[in-house]
Amino acid sequence: MSRPAAKQLAALVGVFLLVWLGLRFLLPLVLPFLLGIGIALAAEPMVRLLHRRVHLPRGLAAGVGVTATLLLLTCVLTLLAALLVRELGQLVSALPDLGNTAMDGISTLEIYLTDLANQTPEGIRPVVTKTVTGMFSSSSAIVDEVMRKIPGIATAILGQIPNSFLTIGTTVLSGFMVSARLPKLRQWLSSLPAAQQLKAWLPALGKVRSALGGWLKAQLKLSGICFLILLAGLLLLKIPYAPIWAFLIALVDAIPILGTGTVLLPWSLVCLVQQESFRALGLLSIYVATFLSRSVFEPRLVGKHLGLDPLLTLLCLYIGYRLWGIGGMILAPMLCVAAVELAKARPS
């Protein structure tokens, strides 16, 4: 193995190890304070204006600025939560009908495939029939299990409310305290020996931030384009709860390896079996539109300089999934980009 490749591999392993340790042990402890720092930084322009132009004391300016930031954040979150609760309320009221519809679609598809299996040659007919029967018995069990677990999920969410209040309270208090002491904290951090060593890494860190920022912006734009196409198509097909379905399918599309076809292709197949040819053709058209849009826009938005070797990408996806689940499949390629850039720009 060449020396540059060994350095990149060592950097990749080191980044993954540090992130795993941080997410596993450190993040739960410091999350409220990290959120508080974020609030303080968001409020800093207003705090600086009140302190320098209006000549308010730093503590009072921090109180006003952080309070205004929290009020604005609360209004935005309340509006989003109200919209989400309204849509979810309608969806929850329709869950029994959706469950019955899903079971009817599965039963219809099972009958259709069983008829096809019965037309196969006699030598393989028992095997094919058994495979089809086993596949749909497990599918029905999955639907029943999902419907049974919904109340348990709601109970678990409600059980986390006291812990959430403690986290929110700590976040708000730390936001006020950090904002009031932000200049002193910056001065203290800059005086640390580690800060002097970090200056040598600033060009590399800037390049990493630019690369990851470009990657995130590209993915958000691609997801936004996918969501708009899905929303328009589902509304034209008069699909109930089209905004929620469009959001969920766009979320699936953002996950590496998966795509809109994971949802739209089986859905269109079920509609075709149920003799809803127009809806099946419409769902298939939506899939083609989203696939073509991603194929056209992704190279331009992401850029070649963010590309990774396919084998390295596959390795990152697998390791990310094993370490952090589905979210790791998104996080791992970003960490890989960071590790490669740091290894390339490492000062000698």
C-alpha positions as CSV (number, residue, x, y, z in Angstrom):
1,M,0.0,0.0,0.0
2,S,1.4,3.4,-1.0
3,R,2.1,6.0,1.7
4,P,-0.7,8.4,0.7
5,A,-3.3,5.6,0.6
6,A,-2.1,4.4,4.0
7,K,-2.5,8.0,5.4
8,Q,-6.0,8.3,4.0
9,L,-7.0,4.9,5.4
10,A,-5.5,5.8,8.8
11,A,-7.4,9.1,8.8
12,L,-10.6,7.4,7.8
13,V,-10.3,4.8,10.6
14,G,-9.5,7.6,13.1
15,V,-12.4,9.8,12.1
16,F,-14.8,6.9,12.3
17,L,-13.5,5.8,15.7
18,L,-13.7,9.3,17.2
19,V,-17.2,9.9,15.8
20,W,-18.4,6.6,17.1
21,L,-17.0,7.2,20.6
22,G,-18.4,10.8,20.6
23,L,-21.9,9.7,19.5
24,R,-21.9,6.7,21.8
25,F,-20.7,8.2,25.0
26,L,-20.2,12.0,24.9
27,L,-23.1,13.4,22.8
28,P,-25.9,12.4,25.2
29,L,-24.1,14.2,28.0
30,V,-23.2,17.4,26.2
31,L,-26.2,17.7,23.8
32,P,-28.1,20.4,25.8
33,F,-25.0,22.5,26.0
34,L,-24.2,22.1,22.3
35,L,-27.8,23.3,21.5
36,G,-27.3,26.2,24.0
37,I,-24.1,27.2,22.1
38,G,-26.0,27.1,18.9
39,I,-28.7,29.3,20.3
40,A,-26.1,31.7,21.6
41,L,-24.4,31.9,18.3
42,A,-27.7,32.5,16.5
43,A,-28.5,35.3,18.8
44,E,-25.0,36.9,18.7
45,P,-25.7,39.4,15.9
46,M,-28.6,40.9,17.8
47,V,-26.7,40.8,21.1
48,R,-23.7,42.5,19.6
49,L,-26.0,45.2,18.1
50,L,-27.7,45.9,21.4
51,H,-24.4,45.9,23.3
52,R,-22.4,48.2,20.9
53,R,-25.1,50.4,19.4
54,V,-27.7,50.6,22.2
55,H,-25.0,50.4,24.9
56,L,-26.8,47.8,26.9
57,P,-24.7,45.7,29.4
58,R,-23.6,42.4,27.9
59,G,-25.7,40.4,30.3
60,L,-28.9,42.4,29.5
61,A,-28.2,42.3,25.7
62,A,-27.7,38.6,25.9
63,G,-31.0,38.2,27.7
64,V,-32.9,40.2,25.1
65,G,-31.2,38.6,22.1
66,V,-31.5,35.0,23.3
67,T,-35.1,35.6,24.3
68,A,-36.0,37.0,20.9
69,T,-34.2,34.1,19.2
70,L,-36.1,31.6,21.3
71,L,-39.4,33.3,20.6
72,L,-38.7,33.2,16.9
73,L,-37.6,29.6,17.0
74,T,-40.7,28.7,19.1
75,C,-43.0,30.3,16.6
76,V,-41.5,28.5,13.7
77,L,-41.5,25.1,15.5
78,T,-45.1,25.7,16.7
79,L,-46.2,26.4,13.2
80,L,-44.5,23.3,11.8
81,A,-45.8,21.2,14.7
82,A,-49.4,22.5,14.1
83,L,-49.2,21.6,10.5
84,L,-47.7,18.2,11.3
85,V,-50.3,17.4,14.0
86,R,-53.1,18.3,11.7
87,E,-51.9,16.0,9.0
88,L,-51.0,13.2,11.4
89,G,-54.4,13.5,13.1
90,Q,-56.1,12.9,9.8
91,L,-53.7,10.1,9.1
92,V,-54.2,8.4,12.5
93,S,-58.0,8.6,12.1
94,A,-57.6,6.8,8.8
95,L,-55.1,4.2,10.0
96,P,-57.7,1.4,10.3
97,D,-58.9,2.0,6.7
98,L,-55.2,2.2,5.5
99,G,-54.5,-1.1,7.2
100,N,-57.5,-2.7,5.6
101,T,-56.6,-1.3,2.2
102,A,-53.0,-2.6,2.6
103,M,-54.3,-6.0,3.6
104,D,-56.7,-6.0,0.6
105,G,-53.9,-5.1,-1.8
106,I,-51.7,-7.8,-0.4
107,S,-54.4,-10.4,-0.6
108,T,-55.2,-9.4,-4.2
109,L,-51.5,-9.6,-5.1
110,E,-51.2,-13.0,-3.4
111,I,-54.1,-14.4,-5.4
112,Y,-52.7,-13.0,-8.6
113,L,-49.2,-14.5,-8.0
114,T,-50.7,-17.8,-6.8
115,D,-52.6,-18.1,-10.0
116,L,-49.4,-17.5,-11.9
117,A,-47.6,-20.1,-9.8
118,N,-50.3,-22.7,-10.6
119,Q,-49.5,-22.2,-14.3
120,T,-45.9,-23.1,-13.9
121,P,-44.6,-26.6,-14.8
122,E,-45.6,-29.4,-12.4
123,G,-41.9,-30.1,-11.4
124,I,-41.4,-26.6,-9.8
125,R,-45.1,-25.7,-9.0
126,P,-45.0,-26.8,-5.3
127,V,-41.8,-24.9,-4.7
128,V,-43.1,-21.7,-6.3
129,T,-46.5,-22.0,-4.6
130,K,-44.8,-22.5,-1.2
131,T,-42.5,-19.5,-1.8
132,V,-45.4,-17.2,-2.7
133,T,-47.5,-18.4,0.3
134,G,-44.6,-17.9,2.7
135,M,-43.8,-14.5,1.3
136,F,-47.3,-13.1,1.8
137,S,-47.9,-14.7,5.2
138,S,-44.8,-12.9,6.4
139,S,-46.0,-9.6,4.8
140,S,-49.4,-9.9,6.5
141,A,-47.6,-10.5,9.8
142,I,-45.5,-7.4,9.3
143,V,-48.6,-5.2,8.7
144,D,-50.3,-6.6,11.8
145,E,-47.2,-6.1,13.8
146,V,-46.9,-2.5,12.7
147,M,-50.6,-1.8,13.5
148,R,-50.1,-3.3,17.0
149,K,-46.9,-1.4,17.8
150,I,-48.3,2.1,17.0
151,P,-49.9,2.5,20.5
152,G,-46.7,1.3,22.1
153,I,-44.7,3.9,20.1
154,A,-47.0,6.6,21.2
155,T,-46.7,5.5,24.9
156,A,-42.9,5.5,24.6
157,I,-42.9,9.0,23.1
158,L,-45.1,10.2,26.0
159,G,-42.8,8.6,28.5
160,Q,-39.9,10.7,27.2
161,I,-41.6,14.0,27.9
162,P,-40.1,14.5,31.4
163,N,-36.6,13.9,30.1
164,S,-37.3,16.2,27.2
165,F,-38.3,19.0,29.6
166,L,-35.1,18.6,31.5
167,T,-33.1,18.8,28.2
168,I,-35.0,21.8,27.0
169,G,-34.6,23.6,30.3
170,T,-30.8,22.9,30.3
171,T,-30.6,24.1,26.7
172,V,-32.3,27.4,27.4
173,L,-30.3,28.1,30.5
174,S,-27.0,27.3,28.8
175,G,-28.0,29.5,25.9
176,F,-28.4,32.5,28.2
177,M,-25.1,31.8,30.0
178,V,-23.0,31.1,27.0
179,S,-24.3,34.3,25.2
180,A,-23.5,36.4,28.3
181,R,-19.9,35.1,28.5
182,L,-19.3,34.5,24.7
183,P,-16.4,37.1,24.3
184,K,-14.6,35.7,27.4
185,L,-15.1,32.2,26.2
186,R,-13.7,32.9,22.8
187,Q,-10.7,34.6,24.4
188,W,-10.1,31.7,26.7
189,L,-10.4,29.1,23.9
190,S,-7.9,31.1,21.7
191,S,-5.4,31.1,24.5
192,L,-5.3,27.3,24.9
193,P,-2.3,25.4,23.5
194,A,-4.5,23.2,21.4
195,A,-5.9,26.3,19.7
196,Q,-2.4,27.2,18.5
197,Q,-1.9,23.8,17.1
198,L,-5.4,23.9,15.5
199,K,-4.4,27.0,13.4
200,A,-2.2,24.8,11.3
201,W,-5.2,22.8,10.4
202,L,-7.4,25.7,9.5
203,P,-6.9,25.5,5.7
204,A,-7.7,21.8,5.8
205,L,-10.7,22.3,8.0
206,G,-12.0,25.1,5.8
207,K,-11.7,22.8,2.8
208,V,-13.6,20.0,4.7
209,R,-16.3,22.5,5.7
210,S,-16.7,23.7,2.1
211,A,-16.8,20.1,0.8
212,L,-19.4,18.9,3.3
213,G,-21.4,22.1,3.0
214,G,-21.6,21.6,-0.7
215,W,-22.6,18.0,-0.3
216,L,-25.3,18.8,2.1
217,K,-26.7,21.7,0.0
218,A,-26.7,19.4,-3.0
219,Q,-28.6,16.7,-1.2
220,L,-31.1,19.1,0.2
221,K,-31.7,20.6,-3.2
222,L,-32.1,17.1,-4.7
223,S,-34.5,16.1,-1.9
224,G,-36.5,19.3,-2.5
225,I,-36.8,18.6,-6.2
226,C,-37.9,15.1,-5.5
227,F,-40.5,16.2,-3.0
228,L,-42.0,18.7,-5.4
229,I,-42.3,16.2,-8.2
230,L,-43.8,13.6,-5.8
231,L,-46.2,16.2,-4.3
232,A,-47.4,17.4,-7.8
233,G,-47.8,13.8,-9.0
234,L,-49.6,12.5,-6.0
235,L,-51.9,15.5,-5.9
236,L,-52.8,15.0,-9.6
237,L,-53.6,11.3,-8.8
238,K,-55.7,12.5,-5.9
239,I,-53.8,10.4,-3.4
240,P,-55.0,11.1,0.2
241,Y,-52.5,12.7,2.5
242,A,-50.3,13.5,-0.5
243,P,-47.9,15.9,1.4
244,I,-47.1,13.3,4.0
245,W,-46.6,10.5,1.4
246,A,-44.4,12.9,-0.7
247,F,-42.3,13.7,2.4
248,L,-41.9,10.1,3.4
249,I,-41.0,8.9,-0.1
250,A,-38.5,11.8,-0.5
251,L,-37.0,10.8,2.8
252,V,-36.6,7.2,1.6
253,D,-35.0,8.6,-1.7
254,A,-32.4,10.5,0.3
255,I,-31.2,7.3,1.9
256,P,-28.2,5.8,0.0
257,I,-29.0,2.6,-2.0
258,L,-32.7,3.1,-1.6
259,G,-34.8,5.4,-3.9
260,T,-38.3,6.3,-4.8
261,G,-38.7,3.0,-6.6
262,T,-38.6,1.3,-3.2
263,V,-42.1,2.6,-2.5
264,L,-43.5,3.6,-5.9
265,L,-42.8,0.4,-7.8
266,P,-44.6,-2.0,-5.4
267,W,-47.4,0.5,-5.0
268,S,-47.9,0.7,-8.7
269,L,-47.8,-3.1,-8.9
270,V,-50.5,-3.4,-6.3
271,C,-52.6,-0.8,-8.2
272,L,-52.2,-2.7,-11.4
273,V,-53.3,-6.0,-9.8
274,Q,-56.3,-4.1,-8.4
275,Q,-57.1,-3.0,-11.9
276,E,-56.4,0.6,-11.2
277,S,-54.4,1.1,-14.4
278,F,-54.5,4.9,-14.4
279,R,-53.1,5.2,-10.9
280,A,-50.5,2.4,-11.6
281,L,-49.4,4.3,-14.7
282,G,-49.3,7.6,-12.8
283,L,-47.2,6.2,-10.0
284,L,-44.8,4.6,-12.5
285,S,-44.6,8.0,-14.3
286,I,-43.7,9.7,-11.0
287,Y,-41.0,7.2,-10.4
288,V,-39.5,7.8,-13.9
289,A,-39.7,11.6,-13.4
290,T,-37.9,11.4,-10.0
291,F,-35.3,9.0,-11.3
292,L,-34.5,11.2,-14.4
293,S,-34.4,14.4,-12.3
294,R,-31.9,12.9,-9.9
295,S,-29.8,11.5,-12.7
296,V,-29.7,14.9,-14.5
297,F,-29.2,17.2,-11.5
298,E,-27.1,15.1,-9.1
299,P,-23.8,15.3,-11.1
300,R,-24.2,19.1,-11.5
301,L,-25.2,19.8,-7.9
302,V,-22.8,17.4,-6.1
303,G,-19.8,18.0,-8.4
304,K,-17.0,15.7,-9.3
305,H,-14.7,16.9,-6.6
306,L,-16.9,15.3,-3.9
307,G,-17.0,11.9,-5.6
308,L,-15.5,8.9,-3.8
309,D,-14.3,5.6,-5.2
310,P,-17.3,3.3,-5.6
311,L,-15.6,0.6,-3.5
312,L,-14.8,3.1,-0.8
313,T,-18.4,4.4,-0.9
314,L,-19.7,0.8,-0.5
315,L,-17.4,0.3,2.4
316,C,-18.5,3.5,4.1
317,L,-22.2,2.6,3.6
318,Y,-21.8,-0.8,5.1
319,I,-19.7,0.4,8.1
320,G,-22.1,3.3,8.7
321,Y,-25.1,1.0,8.7
322,R,-23.5,-1.4,11.1
323,L,-22.4,1.4,13.5
324,W,-25.4,3.8,13.4
325,G,-28.2,2.2,11.3
326,I,-29.9,3.9,8.4
327,G,-28.6,7.3,9.6
328,G,-25.1,6.0,9.4
329,M,-25.5,5.4,5.7
330,I,-25.8,9.2,5.3
331,L,-23.2,10.1,7.9
332,A,-20.5,7.7,6.8
333,P,-19.9,9.1,3.3
334,M,-19.6,12.6,4.8
335,L,-17.1,11.4,7.3
336,C,-15.2,9.7,4.6
337,V,-15.0,12.9,2.6
338,A,-13.7,14.7,5.7
339,A,-11.1,12.1,6.4
340,V,-9.8,12.1,2.8
341,E,-9.6,15.9,2.7
342,L,-7.8,16.0,6.1
343,A,-5.3,13.3,4.9
344,K,-4.6,15.2,1.7
345,A,-4.2,18.6,3.4
346,R,-2.3,17.4,6.5
347,P,0.7,19.6,7.1
348,S,4.0,17.9,7.1
